[in-house]
Amino acid sequence: MTTASSDRPPCCLELGGVDQETAAELGAAAHRICPYSKAARGNIPVTVTAVAG
């Protein structure tokens, strides 16, 4: 597993059919509503990376 920082678990998304800006917006939105992200919020810093594919 490759992370941006050794103490941040990654959340890597590859989204087809959208541009990079939309991919980043969708990744951020998913992170805001994801039950696992909500449970970890404030306890575990997570790096979200979204790539248009």
Sequence and secondary structure as in RCSB ss.txt:
>XXXX:A:sequence
MTTASSDRPPCCLELGGVDQETAAELGAAAHRICPYSKAARGNIPVTVTAVAG
>XXXX:A:secstr
   SSTTS EEEEEETTS HHHHHHHHHHHHHH HHHHHHTTTS  EEEEEE 
